[in-house]
Amino acid sequence: MAAERTPLSRNPSAEISSRLHRVREEMQRRKLDGYLVLDRMDQYWLTGFTGEDGGVLVTARAVVLLTDGRFEQTAELEAPWARKVVRKQRGPDSIAKVVRAHKVRRLGFEPAHMRVAQYAELNKLIRPGRLAAASGLILEMRRCKDAREVAAIREAIRVAQEAFAGLQQWVRPGMQEREVAARLSFEMRCRGAQGDAFEPIVAVGASGSLPHYEPGDAVVNERQGLLVDWGCRCGWYVSDLTRMVWPGSIPPELRKAYAAAVEAHDRAIEAVRPGASAETIDRVARDVIRKAGFDKQFNHALGHGIGLDVHEAPRLGKRSKDVLKAGMVVTIEPGIYLPGVGGVRVEDDVLVTDSGHEVLSSLPT
């Protein structure tokens, strides 16, 4: 532990320092003299602290990390430069005490990360200070990934793809959906994943028409397709992929839908570039599917950003106002869903580059 107390370890890394600087600049622009971080992934992005119980107060001169005794050593190892407050119990009282101690009068927070009851109690406890909604303050900064973040996403994709290849060698007719999903999670863990990015979707036959289906006891068979949507977390960053598995031939009633989904996927990726609107990318895919006669069967957005969370900005959808920028990593995942018949979806992860795009995933469709 002595080595952790050297002067060097008491300074944040250049990456963390840059992020704190950007947050403080935005605080100043929004006339905030404090900003409260409650989301775990925002907390990690800003400080490097990975504990599941935590909160961060940022002021013009201080960074205060609140956690409990279970994560005291973790906080010291991962953010030795921050001031630590080890609280006895979770709740607004400990946060308010720190806020008052730093004489914060206008405390910013992300409204999506605070419950109504918590807001009411904390706003009362920090008087004469007051809470000020500061929507998207960190989320906007997380949109574009730096080189280290992209490298972590690449690793999550690599592990997910290798696990899928391993799954294909193992899966056999007669296996249940939940059995296949569990094996896929196992394959990813064996290859170095921290865990699933989300619970894998494994849907046999008609169940594939449910975009967020939960695997059950239906069995893999040679007559029906298998929709697999999966991803893993590596270095805290995630991947998100979808492929169709056809144990036999593609069922005739899904052959046209699958061809349309693949073409929509390919044409949309071709349109990804900095400056392109998210709505335009969505329309490119939707036009292909509409011309194939499946317009009403594509009932979700084309894609979304990924990073520390599996759903981040930007959103690629019909009414999205987002514009793509270099450094964003987005999914392209058109799907066609035919109730009682089945569904098809093809999904890849795409990096927006300075001059266009790079498809980070490489599994054949």
N, C-alpha and C positions, 0 to 999 in steps of 0.2 A: 504493500500500500504506500510505502514511502515514495516510491517512484512516481506515483500519481500526484504528488504534491510539489513537483518541481515547478519552477516558474513557467516553463513552456506549457505544461499541462493545464495551467490556470488561464490560458488564453484560448478563446474559441478558434476553430480552424478558419482558414480564409473563406471557405464556402459558407460556414455559419455566420461569420462576420458580415459577409456580403448580404446575406438574407436578412439579418437583423437591421442592417443599414437601410435596406429597401423598405422593411416594415416601418421603421422609424420615420422615414421620409413620407410614407403614406399616412402615418399617424399625424404628422405635422400638417399635411395637406388637408386632412379631415378634421383638424383642430381637436385632436385627442391627446391627452397627456398620459394615457395608459391604455394598454390593449390586453384583453384577457383571452388566452387560448385554452379552450376546453376540449377540442377534438384531438384524439390520440395521434392521428396522422399529421395534422397541422403541427402538433407539439414536436413530433419526430423531425419533420422537415425543418423546423426552426431551431431546434436545440440538439438533436441527435439522441434525446432521451427516449427509450423504448418502453418504459414502464406503463402498464395498463391502468394504473391509477395516477393521474397527474393533472396539473394545470400550470400554466405559465403566465406570469404578469410581466409585460414589457413596458418600461417607461423610457424616457429620454436617456437615462444613465444606468438603469438597472435591469437585470433579468432575474426574476425570482421563480424558482421551480418548486411547486407544491406537490408533495406526494405523501405516502404513508410509510411506516417502518419496513414493510415488505420490500420496498424498492429504494430504500435509503442508499444501500451500497451501489445499486445499479445507477442511481443518479450521480453518485460521486465518480463512478468510473466513466460514465458516458458524457456527463456535462460538468466536469470539475470546476469550470470557470463560473458557473451560475451560483447564485445564492440559494441555498436549500432551506425549505421550511417543511419539516416533517410533522404532519398534522395527526391528531389523535383520532379524528373521525371525519368522514367526508361531509360536505355540506357548505352552505354559503357563509357560515360564521368564520371559518378559517380563511376563506378568500377575502371576506370583508376586512378582517384584521390586517391582512397584508396591504390591501388597497388603502386603508386609512393610514397605515404606517408610512406609506410613500406619498401621502397627501395628494392622491389622484382625485381630480375634480370631475373630469369627463372621461369615463371608462368605456372604451369601445369593446364590442363583442360581436361574434358571428351569430345572428338570430337563429339560424338553422341548427345551432348547437346548444341552445339553452331552452329548457322547458319553461312554460308560463309561470308555474309556481316558483321555480328557482329565480326567475327574473324578478318577480314581485318581492320575494324575501331579500334578495341581494340588493335591489335598488333601495330598499328601506334601510338596510344595515350600513350602506356606505355613505349615508348622508353626512355632511352636505354635498358629497359627490353624487353623481348620477350616471346611470348607464346610458350609452348611446349606441344604437344599432350601427354596425359598420359592416354591412353585407359584402362578402367576397374579398375582404382585404387580403387574406392569405391565399384563398382559393384562386384568385386571379393570377397570383404570382406562380402558382403551381402548374398553370396551364402548359407552359413551355419548359421542357426538360433540358438540363445540362448534360454534358457528355457522360458523367458518372451515372446519372439517372437512366439515360438511354442504355448504358451498358448493363445495368441491373435488369431492365426490362428485357433486353436481349437474352440474358441468362435465364429469366423466367420462361421465355418462349422456348429456348433450347431444351430446358428440362421438360416442359409440357409436351413438346413434340417427340422427344425421345421416349417419354412415358407412353404416349399414344402408340408409337411404333411397337413398344413392348406389349401393350394391350392387344394390338391386332394379332400378335403371334399367339396370344393366350386365349382369346375369347372364342367360344364355341357355341353352336346352337344348343338350346336347352338351358343356358345360363340366364339367371334373372337379371333384370335391369339394375337392381340395387347391388347385386353381386359384381356386376361390371363396373358400376360407379365406385364401389369400394376398392376394387383392384386398381382402377385408374389413380385414385388418391394414393394408394400404396406405391405404385410405380413412380409417381412423382416424388414422394418422400424418399424412396430408395436412391433417387438420382440427385438429392440435395435440396429439394424444396423445403421451405419452412412449413408449408401446408398448402391447402387449397386456397385459391383466390376467392372461390365461392363453392357451394356444394355442386358437384358435377351434375349435369343434366344428361341422363341416358334414357332415351324414349324409343320404344319399339313400335313400329307400325303407326296405327291411328293416333297414338299418344303424342307423336311428333307434331301434331297440329296445335298442341298447347305450348306456346313459346317458353314458359317458365315451369315446365312439368317437373314433378318430383318423382324420381325413380321408384318403381314399385316391384311387384312380383311377376310382371309380364316377362316372357322368356324370348330370347333371341331365336330367330328361326330363318330359314332360307328363303321364305316367301316375302318377308317384309324388311324394309330398311330400318336402320338404326341411326338416330340423330344423337350426336355426342357434342355437348358444349362444356368446355372445361378450361381450367387455367390454374396456375400456381403462383406462389409468392416466393421470391428469392431476393435477399437483401432488402426486404420490405416492399419491393415493387412487384407488380403483377403482370400476368399474361391473360389473354382471353381469346379462345379459339373455338370454332365449331366446324365439324366435318360430318358428312354422311358416310355410313358404312353399309355396303350392300353385300350381305353374305352370299346371295345368289345374284341374279340380274336385277336391274332396276325395274320395279313394277311398272307396267304400261301406264297406269293412271297417274304416276308421278314423274315419268320420263320428261314430259314437256315442262313441268314445273321446275324440275331440277336444272334442265338446260337454261331456262329463263333466269333462275337464281344465280347460276354461275356466270352468265353473261352480264347480268346486272352488277354483280360483284366486280367483274373485270373492268367494265366501263366506268364504274364509280371510282375505282382505284386510279385509273388513268387520269381522272379529272382532279385528283388531289394535288394541290400545289399551294404555296403561300399566296395569300390574297384572294383565294377562292372562297366563296361563301359556303357555309355548311348547308344552307338550304339548297344551293345549286347542286352540290354533290348528292344530296338526297334525291333531288329531282331526276338526275341522270339515271340512277338506279330504278326509280319508280317508273320512269318512262319506258324502260325496257320491259318491266314486269307488266305494265299496263298494255303495251302492244302485244304481249303474249296472252292477254286475256285474264290476268290474275290480279288486277288492280285492287279489288276488294279483299283479296287474300293476303296482302302485305300490310299488316296492321300494327307495325311499330316503327320507330325511327330507324334510320339506316345504321347509326353507330353512335359512339361516344368516346370521350377521352379515357385513357387509362394511365395509371401511375401508381401512387401509393394506395389509391382506392380503385376498385374495378369500374366504378362509374364516376368520371370526373368531367369537367368542362374540357373541350367544347362538346356540344350536343349536335349531332348531324340529323336534323329532322325537318319536317315540312315548314315549321314556323320558327326555326332557329335563326337568331340574328348574329350568331357567331361567325367570325372570319378566321380562316386557317392561317397560322403563323409557323415559321420554322421552329422546330423543337417540340411541337405538339405530337403526341402519339395517339392515334385514333383507331377504333375498330371500324371495319366495313363488314356489315353482316345482314345482307338482304335475306328475307325469308318468305316463303309462300306456304300457307297453312290451309289444308282442305279437311274440314271436320268430317270425321268418320272414315277418312282415307289415310291421312298422314300429313307430315310437314317436311319441308326441306329448308335448310339454312346453311350458308357458307360464310365463314368469318375468318378474317385475317387482321393482323395488327400492322399499322402503317405509320411510319415516321414522316412528318412533313419536313423536307429539307430546304435549304436556301434556294435551290433551283427546281424543286419538284417534290418527289417523294421516294421513299425506299420501303419496300414491303419487308418487314422484319421476320415474318413467319414464312415457312417454305414447304409446308406439306402440300402434296398435290391435291387438287380438288376432284 
